[in-house]
């Protein structure tokens, strides 16, 4: 009879351990999904601001149609990647969009009237603010992905995580050119 109680106790402890592991993984997965949602919201805001920026610039820089077309093309690629929900593809397309936006802001140097336009300045400020929020959301997402991936990969959770349907997530990484050292010239 004592052996039966010992076996039942071991089974109960194993069941409690599995429940705790599963609940911990679900908690991390939900936090990671929430963090992804934060990135999604900020990117949507960024995508919504771009047509207004392009229209404002069009009025001043009519000879820069190629630059504006590149921004719209990069925006459309980024929006398509956002709909797919692929972190790696989205990071690449958003980095391409960031590069295209930099070329639009560089246009303002060649067109003093554009640089002084209040609408352009407001859009530039809002895009800069949104970029800061995207970066904060990316850091939050990557922190949650790190925690989830660590939990999935460490022993003994790694024995159960894949069988329970949990897989490692990709980080939202910056482009290689964004990681390069900044050249300061005086």
C-alpha positions as CSV (number, residue, x, y, z in Angstrom):
1,X,0.0,0.0,0.0
2,X,2.9,2.4,0.8
3,X,4.4,1.8,-2.6
4,X,1.1,2.8,-4.3
5,X,1.1,6.1,-2.4
6,X,4.7,6.8,-3.4
7,X,3.9,6.1,-7.0
8,X,0.8,8.3,-6.9
9,X,2.9,11.0,-5.2
10,X,5.5,10.9,-7.9
11,X,2.8,11.0,-10.7
12,X,1.1,14.0,-9.0
13,X,4.5,15.8,-8.7
14,X,5.3,15.1,-12.4
15,X,1.8,16.4,-13.4
16,X,2.2,19.6,-11.3
17,X,5.7,20.1,-12.8
18,X,4.3,19.8,-16.4
19,X,1.5,22.2,-15.7
20,X,3.9,24.7,-14.3
21,X,6.2,24.4,-17.3
22,X,3.3,24.7,-19.7
23,X,1.8,27.7,-18.0
24,X,5.3,29.4,-17.9
25,X,5.7,28.8,-21.7
26,X,2.2,30.2,-22.4
27,X,2.9,33.3,-20.3
28,X,6.1,34.0,-22.3
29,X,4.4,33.3,-25.6
30,X,1.6,35.7,-24.8
31,X,4.1,38.4,-23.7
32,X,6.0,37.9,-27.0
33,X,2.8,38.1,-29.0
34,X,1.8,41.3,-27.1
35,X,5.2,42.8,-27.9
36,X,4.8,41.9,-31.6
37,X,1.5,43.6,-31.5
38,X,3.1,46.8,-30.1
39,X,5.5,46.8,-33.1
40,X,2.6,46.3,-35.4
41,X,0.7,49.3,-34.1
42,X,3.8,51.6,-34.4
43,X,4.6,50.4,-37.9
44,X,0.9,51.0,-39.0
45,X,1.2,54.5,-37.7
46,X,4.5,55.0,-39.6
47,X,2.9,53.6,-42.8
48,X,-0.1,55.9,-42.4
49,X,2.2,59.0,-42.1
50,X,4.2,58.3,-45.3
51,X,1.6,59.2,-47.9
52,X,1.1,62.6,-46.2
53,X,4.8,63.2,-46.3
54,X,5.1,62.2,-49.9
55,X,2.3,64.6,-50.9
56,X,3.9,67.4,-49.0
57,X,7.3,66.8,-50.6
58,X,5.7,66.5,-54.1
59,X,4.6,70.1,-53.9
60,X,8.1,71.3,-53.5
61,X,10.3,68.7,-55.2
62,X,8.5,67.8,-58.4
63,X,11.9,66.7,-60.0
64,X,12.4,64.1,-57.4
65,X,9.7,61.7,-58.5
66,X,12.1,58.6,-58.4
67,X,12.9,59.2,-54.7
68,X,9.2,59.5,-53.9
69,X,8.3,56.4,-55.9
70,X,11.0,54.5,-54.0
71,X,9.4,55.5,-50.7
72,X,6.0,54.4,-51.8
73,X,7.4,51.1,-53.2
74,X,9.3,50.5,-49.9
75,X,6.1,51.3,-47.9
76,X,4.1,48.9,-49.9
77,X,6.7,46.1,-49.5
78,X,6.7,46.8,-45.7
79,X,2.9,46.7,-45.5
80,X,2.8,43.4,-47.3
81,X,5.5,41.9,-45.0
82,X,3.5,43.2,-42.0
83,X,0.4,41.4,-43.2
84,X,2.4,38.1,-43.4
85,X,3.6,38.5,-39.8
86,X,7.1,37.3,-40.7
87,X,9.5,39.0,-38.3
88,X,12.6,38.5,-40.4
89,X,10.9,39.7,-43.7
90,X,9.3,42.6,-41.9
91,X,12.6,43.7,-40.3
92,X,14.3,43.7,-43.8
93,X,11.5,45.6,-45.5
94,X,11.2,48.2,-42.6
95,X,15.0,48.7,-42.8
96,X,14.6,49.4,-46.6
97,X,11.8,51.8,-45.8
98,X,13.9,53.6,-43.3
99,X,16.6,54.1,-45.9
100,X,14.1,55.5,-48.4
101,X,12.7,57.9,-45.8
102,X,16.2,59.2,-45.1
103,X,16.5,60.1,-48.8
104,X,13.3,62.1,-48.5
105,X,14.6,64.0,-45.5
106,X,17.8,64.6,-47.3
107,X,15.7,66.3,-50.1
108,X,14.7,69.0,-47.7
109,X,18.4,70.2,-47.7
110,X,18.1,71.0,-51.4
111,X,14.7,72.7,-51.2
112,X,14.8,75.5,-48.5
113,X,11.0,76.2,-48.9
114,X,10.3,72.5,-48.1
115,X,12.6,72.6,-45.1
116,X,10.6,75.6,-43.8
117,X,7.2,74.2,-44.5
118,X,5.3,73.7,-41.2
119,X,3.4,70.6,-42.5
120,X,6.7,69.0,-43.5
121,X,8.3,69.8,-40.2
122,X,5.4,68.4,-38.3
123,X,5.4,65.2,-40.4
124,X,9.2,64.9,-39.9
125,X,8.7,65.3,-36.1
126,X,5.9,62.7,-36.0
127,X,7.9,60.2,-38.1
128,X,11.0,60.7,-35.8
129,X,8.7,60.2,-32.7
130,X,7.2,57.1,-34.3
131,X,10.8,55.7,-35.1
132,X,11.6,56.1,-31.4
133,X,8.5,54.2,-30.4
134,X,9.3,51.5,-33.0
135,X,12.8,51.1,-31.5
136,X,11.3,50.9,-28.0
137,X,8.8,48.3,-29.1
138,X,11.6,46.3,-30.9
139,X,13.6,46.2,-27.7
140,X,10.6,45.0,-25.7
141,X,9.9,42.4,-28.3
142,X,13.5,41.2,-28.5
143,X,13.6,40.9,-24.7
144,X,10.5,38.8,-24.7
145,X,11.8,36.6,-27.6
146,X,15.1,36.1,-25.6
147,X,13.2,35.0,-22.5
148,X,10.9,32.7,-24.6
149,X,13.8,31.2,-26.5
150,X,15.9,30.7,-23.4
151,X,13.0,28.9,-21.7
152,X,12.4,26.7,-24.7
153,X,16.1,25.8,-25.0
154,X,17.2,25.2,-21.4
155,X,17.1,21.8,-19.7
156,X,14.6,20.3,-18.6
157,X,12.0,22.5,-20.4
158,X,13.6,21.7,-23.8
159,X,12.3,18.1,-23.3
160,X,8.7,19.2,-23.3
161,X,8.6,22.6,-25.2
162,X,8.7,21.3,-28.7
163,X,6.2,18.5,-27.9
164,X,3.8,21.1,-26.5
165,X,4.1,23.1,-29.8
166,X,6.5,25.9,-28.7
167,X,9.2,27.0,-31.1
168,X,11.9,29.6,-31.0
169,X,11.1,33.0,-32.4
170,X,13.3,35.3,-34.6
171,X,14.6,38.5,-33.3
172,X,13.6,41.8,-34.9
173,X,17.1,42.8,-36.0
174,X,18.5,46.0,-37.4
175,X,20.0,46.1,-40.9
176,X,23.7,45.6,-41.4
177,X,24.2,49.2,-42.5
178,X,22.5,50.5,-39.4
179,X,25.0,48.5,-37.3
180,X,28.0,50.0,-39.1
181,X,30.1,52.6,-37.3
182,X,29.0,56.2,-37.9
183,X,31.6,58.3,-39.8
184,X,31.9,61.7,-38.3
185,X,33.7,64.3,-40.4
186,X,34.5,67.9,-39.5
